Amino acid sequence: MQDNNGCLWKIKVRHTGDRGRYLKIKSKSNGSNKVRATADNYKDYLRITPHEWEIFYRLAASRNNQQLYDEAKKVLTRLF
């Protein structure tokens, strides 16, 4: 996925019992830039809302949905 600055990111949507809902975000242009964002206030991860996590979850299931992509791009740009 690409943010508004043209940076490419690989995003994995995750949900586990202890961490809750979170995203694993990795820069495709700078592989050392790795971040996690949580919808459930886990540790010191970046904060996202449950609704924002849901956008990425739905986009992972429906990759060709342009509306979801645009919403996810806004969230990604806000984070970085």
DORO-312341 format. One record per atom (N, C-alpha, C): residue number from 1; residue in one letter; x, y, z. Coordinates in Angstrom, 3 decimals, decimal comma. Layout:
BEGIN
{rec NUM A {X Y Z}}
...
***
This chain:
BEGIN
{rec 1 M {0,839 -1,157 0,000}}
{rec 1 M {0,000 0,000 0,000}}
{rec 1 M {0,892 1,230 0,000}}
{rec 2 Q {0,402 2,287 -0,587}}
{rec 2 Q {1,179 3,520 -0,728}}
{rec 2 Q {0,486 4,641 0,043}}
{rec 3 D {1,279 5,433 0,807}}
{rec 3 D {0,694 6,566 1,508}}
{rec 3 D {0,694 7,794 0,595}}
{rec 4 N {0,207 8,915 1,097}}
{rec 4 N {0,122 10,127 0,283}}
{rec 4 N {1,477 10,712 -0,084}}
{rec 5 N {2,525 10,298 0,610}}
{rec 5 N {3,879 10,769 0,313}}
{rec 5 N {4,603 9,892 -0,696}}
{rec 6 G {3,938 8,856 -1,173}}
{rec 6 G {4,531 7,969 -2,162}}
{rec 6 G {5,339 6,834 -1,576}}
{rec 7 C {5,382 6,726 -0,245}}
{rec 7 C {6,114 5,631 0,394}}
{rec 7 C {5,287 4,349 0,337}}
{rec 8 L {5,954 3,239 0,071}}
{rec 8 L {5,284 1,944 -0,002}}
{rec 8 L {5,401 1,215 1,333}}
{rec 9 W {4,310 0,582 1,748}}
{rec 9 W {4,250 -0,119 3,027}}
{rec 9 W {3,624 -1,497 2,844}}
{rec 10 K {4,124 -2,448 3,611}}
{rec 10 K {3,519 -3,773 3,690}}
{rec 10 K {2,802 -3,832 5,040}}
{rec 11 I {1,523 -4,178 5,004}}
{rec 11 I {0,721 -4,160 6,225}}
{rec 11 I {0,092 -5,530 6,430}}
{rec 12 K {0,278 -6,063 7,633}}
{rec 12 K {-0,344 -7,327 8,006}}
{rec 12 K {-1,364 -7,040 9,103}}
{rec 13 V {-2,561 -7,559 8,929}}
{rec 13 V {-3,631 -7,378 9,900}}
{rec 13 V {-3,611 -8,571 10,844}}
{rec 14 R {-3,539 -8,290 12,138}}
{rec 14 R {-3,414 -9,364 13,123}}
{rec 14 R {-4,439 -9,203 14,241}}
{rec 15 H {-4,779 -10,350 14,860}}
{rec 15 H {-5,631 -10,371 16,048}}
{rec 15 H {-5,218 -11,568 16,883}}
{rec 16 T {-4,768 -11,316 18,097}}
{rec 16 T {-4,374 -12,402 18,995}}
{rec 16 T {-5,029 -12,186 20,353}}
{rec 17 G {-5,039 -13,230 21,138}}
{rec 17 G {-5,670 -13,157 22,454}}
{rec 17 G {-5,025 -12,161 23,387}}
{rec 18 D {-3,701 -12,125 23,433}}
{rec 18 D {-3,040 -11,224 24,376}}
{rec 18 D {-2,804 -9,820 23,812}}
{rec 19 R {-2,545 -9,688 22,536}}
{rec 19 R {-2,285 -8,376 21,939}}
{rec 19 R {-3,535 -7,689 21,417}}
{rec 20 G {-4,575 -8,445 21,174}}
{rec 20 G {-5,791 -7,870 20,614}}
{rec 20 G {-5,624 -7,596 19,131}}
{rec 21 R {-6,279 -6,550 18,647}}
{rec 21 R {-6,238 -6,184 17,227}}
{rec 21 R {-5,077 -5,231 16,986}}
{rec 22 Y {-4,233 -5,593 16,003}}
{rec 22 Y {-3,100 -4,725 15,690}}
{rec 22 Y {-2,667 -4,906 14,241}}
{rec 23 L {-1,867 -3,966 13,782}}
{rec 23 L {-1,298 -3,999 12,440}}
{rec 23 L {0,209 -4,094 12,551}}
{rec 24 K {0,810 -4,910 11,705}}
{rec 24 K {2,264 -4,943 11,554}}
{rec 24 K {2,568 -4,171 10,275}}
{rec 25 I {3,287 -3,077 10,405}}
{rec 25 I {3,538 -2,185 9,277}}
{rec 25 I {5,039 -2,139 9,027}}
{rec 26 K {5,434 -2,379 7,783}}
{rec 26 K {6,846 -2,402 7,423}}
{rec 26 K {7,051 -1,599 6,143}}
{rec 27 S {8,042 -0,737 6,150}}
{rec 27 S {8,364 0,052 4,972}}
{rec 27 S {8,971 -0,859 3,917}}
{rec 28 K {8,487 -0,751 2,688}}
{rec 28 K {9,053 -1,542 1,598}}
{rec 28 K {10,292 -0,863 1,019}}
{rec 29 S {10,435 0,451 1,249}}
{rec 29 S {11,606 1,157 0,740}}
{rec 29 S {12,732 1,187 1,765}}
{rec 30 N {12,370 1,111 3,054}}
{rec 30 N {13,362 1,096 4,123}}
{rec 30 N {12,988 -0,030 5,067}}
{rec 31 G {13,476 -1,224 4,806}}
{rec 31 G {13,095 -2,418 5,538}}
{rec 31 G {13,321 -2,354 7,029}}
{rec 32 S {14,149 -1,425 7,489}}
{rec 32 S {14,401 -1,336 8,917}}
{rec 32 S {13,298 -0,553 9,636}}
{rec 33 N {12,414 0,090 8,900}}
{rec 33 N {11,329 0,860 9,496}}
{rec 33 N {10,127 -0,051 9,708}}
{rec 34 K {9,994 -0,584 10,934}}
{rec 34 K {8,903 -1,492 11,278}}
{rec 34 K {8,136 -0,894 12,452}}
{rec 35 V {6,815 -0,950 12,356}}
{rec 35 V {5,962 -0,357 13,384}}
{rec 35 V {4,771 -1,281 13,617}}
{rec 36 R {4,253 -1,253 14,829}}
{rec 36 R {3,003 -1,931 15,132}}
{rec 36 R {2,016 -0,897 15,642}}
{rec 37 A {0,765 -1,039 15,231}}
{rec 37 A {-0,294 -0,125 15,647}}
{rec 37 A {-1,431 -0,938 16,248}}
{rec 38 T {-1,901 -0,542 17,414}}
{rec 38 T {-2,916 -1,300 18,127}}
{rec 38 T {-4,253 -0,578 18,205}}
{rec 39 A {-5,308 -1,361 18,121}}
{rec 39 A {-6,663 -0,846 18,330}}
{rec 39 A {-7,119 -1,139 19,754}}
{rec 40 D {-6,303 -1,885 20,515}}
{rec 40 D {-6,683 -2,311 21,862}}
{rec 40 D {-5,684 -1,877 22,933}}
{rec 41 N {-4,959 -0,802 22,678}}
{rec 41 N {-4,036 -0,197 23,653}}
{rec 41 N {-2,990 -1,160 24,196}}
{rec 42 Y {-2,421 -1,982 23,332}}
{rec 42 Y {-1,405 -2,935 23,749}}
{rec 42 Y {-0,042 -2,255 23,812}}
{rec 43 K {0,571 -2,318 24,964}}
{rec 43 K {1,918 -1,778 25,213}}
{rec 43 K {2,108 -0,392 24,617}}
{rec 44 D {3,257 -0,190 23,994}}
{rec 44 D {3,588 1,139 23,466}}
{rec 44 D {3,455 1,207 21,944}}
{rec 45 Y {2,571 0,381 21,397}}
{rec 45 Y {2,311 0,432 19,951}}
{rec 45 Y {1,641 1,763 19,601}}
{rec 46 L {1,731 2,166 18,340}}
{rec 46 L {0,979 3,326 17,879}}
{rec 46 L {-0,503 3,055 18,093}}
{rec 47 R {-1,264 4,093 18,319}}
{rec 47 R {-2,696 3,935 18,568}}
{rec 47 R {-3,512 4,156 17,298}}
{rec 48 I {-4,416 3,226 17,045}}
{rec 48 I {-5,424 3,375 15,998}}
{rec 48 I {-6,762 3,053 16,639}}
{rec 49 T {-7,824 3,466 15,999}}
{rec 49 T {-9,150 3,168 16,533}}
{rec 49 T {-9,592 1,785 16,056}}
{rec 50 P {-10,541 1,181 16,755}}
{rec 50 P {-11,094 -0,091 16,267}}
{rec 50 P {-11,661 0,037 14,850}}
{rec 51 H {-12,257 1,179 14,548}}
{rec 51 H {-12,788 1,400 13,193}}
{rec 51 H {-11,658 1,404 12,158}}
{rec 52 E {-10,537 2,025 12,480}}
{rec 52 E {-9,399 2,050 11,549}}
{rec 52 E {-8,851 0,644 11,326}}
{rec 53 W {-8,763 -0,151 12,398}}
{rec 53 W {-8,303 -1,536 12,251}}
{rec 53 W {-9,259 -2,300 11,341}}
{rec 54 E {-10,549 -2,073 11,521}}
{rec 54 E {-11,570 -2,749 10,719}}
{rec 54 E {-11,419 -2,419 9,236}}
{rec 55 I {-11,033 -1,200 8,919}}
{rec 55 I {-10,811 -0,812 7,519}}
{rec 55 I {-9,742 -1,702 6,896}}
{rec 56 F {-8,624 -1,882 7,587}}
{rec 56 F {-7,540 -2,724 7,064}}
{rec 56 F {-7,964 -4,192 7,008}}
{rec 57 Y {-8,715 -4,630 8,004}}
{rec 57 Y {-9,212 -6,011 8,017}}
{rec 57 Y {-10,097 -6,274 6,798}}
{rec 58 R {-11,023 -5,384 6,531}}
{rec 58 R {-11,928 -5,537 5,391}}
{rec 58 R {-11,170 -5,414 4,070}}
{rec 59 L {-10,179 -4,533 4,028}}
{rec 59 L {-9,390 -4,371 2,808}}
{rec 59 L {-8,589 -5,641 2,505}}
{rec 60 A {-8,092 -6,305 3,522}}
{rec 60 A {-7,340 -7,552 3,316}}
{rec 60 A {-8,222 -8,622 2,672}}
{rec 61 A {-9,507 -8,590 2,981}}
{rec 61 A {-10,440 -9,566 2,418}}
{rec 61 A {-10,977 -9,144 1,053}}
{rec 62 S {-10,868 -7,872 0,740}}
{rec 62 S {-11,421 -7,344 -0,508}}
{rec 62 S {-10,435 -6,332 -1,099}}
{rec 63 R {-9,319 -6,827 -1,599}}
{rec 63 R {-8,201 -5,976 -2,030}}
{rec 63 R {-8,523 -5,025 -3,174}}
{rec 64 N {-9,550 -5,304 -3,937}}
{rec 64 N {-9,879 -4,454 -5,085}}
{rec 64 N {-10,913 -3,379 -4,751}}
{rec 65 N {-11,212 -3,196 -3,480}}
{rec 65 N {-12,202 -2,214 -3,062}}
{rec 65 N {-11,526 -0,846 -2,949}}
{rec 66 Q {-11,745 0,007 -3,927}}
{rec 66 Q {-11,070 1,306 -3,983}}
{rec 66 Q {-11,460 2,207 -2,814}}
{rec 67 Q {-12,703 2,157 -2,383}}
{rec 67 Q {-13,132 2,990 -1,260}}
{rec 67 Q {-12,392 2,610 0,023}}
{rec 68 L {-12,279 1,314 0,293}}
{rec 68 L {-11,529 0,865 1,470}}
{rec 68 L {-10,058 1,239 1,359}}
{rec 69 Y {-9,499 1,085 0,160}}
{rec 69 Y {-8,092 1,442 -0,054}}
{rec 69 Y {-7,864 2,920 0,258}}
{rec 70 D {-8,749 3,776 -0,224}}
{rec 70 D {-8,620 5,213 0,014}}
{rec 70 D {-8,716 5,544 1,506}}
{rec 71 E {-9,625 4,878 2,216}}
{rec 71 E {-9,752 5,097 3,661}}
{rec 71 E {-8,505 4,616 4,392}}
{rec 72 A {-7,989 3,452 4,015}}
{rec 72 A {-6,781 2,919 4,639}}
{rec 72 A {-5,587 3,823 4,362}}
{rec 73 K {-5,529 4,370 3,174}}
{rec 73 K {-4,440 5,274 2,805}}
{rec 73 K {-4,445 6,524 3,697}}
{rec 74 K {-5,621 7,027 4,026}}
{rec 74 K {-5,725 8,179 4,924}}
{rec 74 K {-5,192 7,840 6,317}}
{rec 75 V {-5,539 6,666 6,798}}
{rec 75 V {-5,056 6,238 8,120}}
{rec 75 V {-3,541 6,083 8,103}}
{rec 76 L {-3,016 5,443 7,081}}
{rec 76 L {-1,583 5,243 6,954}}
{rec 76 L {-0,835 6,573 6,894}}
{rec 77 T {-1,366 7,501 6,131}}
{rec 77 T {-0,740 8,820 6,012}}
{rec 77 T {-0,773 9,541 7,353}}
{rec 78 R {-1,851 9,390 8,116}}
{rec 78 R {-1,939 10,016 9,436}}
{rec 78 R {-0,875 9,449 10,374}}
{rec 79 L {-0,648 8,146 10,287}}
{rec 79 L {0,335 7,509 11,177}}
{rec 79 L {1,766 7,930 10,866}}
{rec 80 F {2,039 8,211 9,588}}
{rec 80 F {3,405 8,533 9,200}}
{rec 80 F {3,465 9,903 8,553}}
***
